[in-house]
Amino acid sequence: MSLPLLLFFFQFLSPSLQQFPRPCTTPDVLQSKRCCPVWPGDGSVCGSLSGRGFCQDVTVSDLPNGPQYPHSGLDDREQWPLVFYNQTCQCAGNYMGFDCGECKFGYFGANCGERRESVRKNIFQLSVSERQRFISYLNLAKTTVSPDYMIVTGVYSQMNNGSTPMFTNISVYDLFVWMHYYVSRDALLGGPGNVWADIDFAHESAAFLPWHRVYLLFWEHEIRKLTGDFNFTIPYWDWRDAQDCQVCTDELMGARSPLNPNLISPSSVFSSWKVICSQPEDYNQREVLCDGSPEGPLLRNPGNHDPNRVPRLPTSADVESVLSLTEYETGLMDRRANMSFRNALEGFASPETGLAVTGQSLMHNSLHVFMNGSMSSVQGSANDPIFLLHHAFIDSIFEQWLRRHQPPRTHYPTANAPIGHNDGFYMVPFIPLYRNGDYFLPTKALGYEYAYLQDPSQRFVQEFLTPYLEQAQQIWRWLLAAGLLGAAVAGIIATIITVACRRHLKRRKSSAYGERQPLLNSSEEEGSTSYQTTL
């Protein structure tokens, strides 16, 4: 079966995990605010008959937020997910999902009892087939409508208390683009262009790293289910000390177009991609949300940015300096925080001094600005698939910090962080629900690891031995056929040589017998001489 046909088949398999499940977008569900779908495995709500979970009330944290967002009751995300649902499936044991039909991160099997650790690799350590598979998976996700999830296209107040739902279809890849937009969009306060911009549930404070960790885990999980490849992991781009966009080649994420430096090379599949959620100013002016409509080609012009804002890409020394900071959050716990590991890694503070800066984009932020295109706008940055490679490496730096300093959960702020960032706040816009503080823990607890953080022996096997074994596994049939063909050819040649030698010996013998007769004759014929008798 060909790869495209196989991928087409797998897209109809098991349900997804994020944002507004289709069963929860009907008027009845929205009016009852009860998002507790039936698990098909046993026909019961939340799989309760199988002990997977139960439909329970959602309890949100009432601890105070910081002063950055002074409003209340104006934004659907303020006490996520209560505006939409006040009951959801609460899963037991190793089960997860909006209907408890999936396994928690790191667990597999029909009953989620198999523990397995996946390894995320450097994209340059992938074999040729792994790279091609990664690109094909991205494109499949971009072109496959999510069978289980929809996106909301209006605020709840426009839905007449749920009687007129405002949802639309979205592709698997664009679902994640929309999620990144929705979590970071401005708050609509009423009236054209009347917004509150100092609000972001996934950036500029403590939840930046846990939120993106869950985001990548879900994206990885969705690709596995879409393709049926449960060994898939997101590769990372180690951009330390890079002088240019090393992944911007047609073999990887697309080279620069020779016709227009702002576009992707026509030789790359990404040149045909259309972006969504890239016009926040227009949405604010029209008082609408991004509806997932295509808005033009993917843009990228790496390196042709404002050098005063990003003088260079981060170095190994920069990363090491950031890792040396011992406090996760400090002060107001926003972009003005000094000596905060999170703020320095996100790029609002100097890696050398740890002090907050203005007018420059450093560390994580510098890569977004450097790409000089779709990835440079916060709300639409996930349109560029380089976003995944970049954030996987950011997540690995977060992991290094956790291992080096081993902070207790109490280091994560429980109160007074900007709205959406306290420990007990549920991550916007995930359903099922996940608290920020639950992901302030090492990757091994979540079932994955980074190749370059493994011990030397594991790293050798993962980065050097495994690719060769995988290559051999992929071409063993050709090697076997070549060996058999070579043996057959060698056998034929040996047979030909043997036959030729035998014939040659036979001719020599025949020639020798022919010469003896004249000698005998000459000896019998006295008085005659010949060439033979002389011999």
Phi, psi and omega in degrees: 000132182289158181299313180300319180295320179297316180295322179298321180295316187289341183292347180264010182277207195304161188290164181270187188235351189247159161043126171029082175300142180308318180298345184254019181247012181271159178303319181300314181292316182296324180285328178276342183059033183242099179261081180227078184292161176281134174277121183299339183298327178225002177074015181246157178299125178059019181066031186296327180295336179261005180074021182280325181180184183214156176277120185225159177294145176272126177248120181257157180290141177251013178290149187292150174263171178287177185276359187297327180241104188272002186265169179208134176078013182255344186235135182298342186267355190302317178233056186309134002253028193299331179299323181265315186218138173245005172221133177218171177287127174254113189271151181256162174053230182265015182270155184205166175117164182294338175239015181062026181266002181242175179257149174300160179304129178094356180242146183221175177099164183300324180250017176057035181259356182265117179269130182217141179251121178267155182238122173275131187251157170298132184300334179278354176263358178287147173289167180301317181293324178294320177296314180297321179294318179300313180297318181293325178294318178301314183291324176297316179296325180291330187253003181251120177293132178298121182283347189239349184229152176229167176247152179272137184248005178208165178281159187299327181296341178274356186260012179052055180058031175094354183285338177235082183301147178235087181225158177212164179288160180204151177285163181301314180293313183292340173303318181286327175298314180296320179300318180292325175295311188296323182288337185246002183292161176289155176276129179276120185260353180109121182101147181303123177074002181272098185226164171247112187274337184276062179209131179197121186273001182223001182223163173065022173192195193301326185284355182309311184280312176299319182298313181290334175296312178294320179304312180292321179298317179293318180299315178301316181296319180295320179295322179299317181287324179297321186259341186080004180265093184277006172262359183293139172223154178286127174283162178239156175250111176279096187268009179302129176068012178290145178258344181206187180277093184293335182269359182274067175232160180292339176284340182243256190262008177103127178278176177285139179291134177288346182268329181210116185296346180271354184250170179270147180306137177300342179284349180259143178297335182288347178293339181266356182288143174249140182271160174228165173054039184252007184232062184299325180297322179293318178298317181297319181293324181268359180057047180230171173256160173300131182254010177082009179287145178297140185230021178122178184285160173294129183251142177194128177218068190300134176094339180265052181252185177283110182293340177288331180278321177228092182292331180196166175280159183297147180255172175299322179295322178299314180299317181295322178296317179295319180296337182283345179290131188266339182263134179286312178227151178216164172056230181282356176059041176225203184292351179265003184291134176259146176058029178258125178302314181301313184293323179291318180291322179294330173113017177259000178226154181291132177293333182284318185253338184080001182270142180298143180231159174236153177082000178226150176244117187242172177041238182308313183298327185297323179295322179296315180291320181302324182292338168052057181185220182302328183283351186272352176258126186306309187293329182251012189295333182286355174301326181273121182297345174298335176311317182294314180297318182295312183287335174296321179288322174301318179297325179292327176291319173303318180295319177302317181296318179298319181288324182288318187257342178045058182287142172288164181299335180296345175289340178276133186295132178266339182207161174070008170281161176307153185308133180095353188248353177296158181310312187275002182282135177284136183294129175275136357249044186286135166223115012295173188267140179221131180274147181305310186295339181292344183246019172268062184207162186295158183296327182300329177290343180254004173087023177213166185211160175255136186304317186282353177260359178287162175292160188307318182293317178295322181294320178299314180296317186288316188267337185242309185285313184301314179303320180292320178295321179293321177296317180296321180297324182286332185247013185296327179296320178293321178296318179295315179297319179296320179296315179296318179296318179297319178296319179296315179297318179297320179296319179296315180298317179297321178296316179299316180296318180299312179298318181297318180295318180297317179296322180294317178297321180296320179293322180296318179296318179298320179294321180295316178297325179292332182278333182291327184297314176299322179298318177295319180295319183293327180286336180276332181266092183292145177084358178253144178239153179205174177298325182288317182292326176298317176299000000 
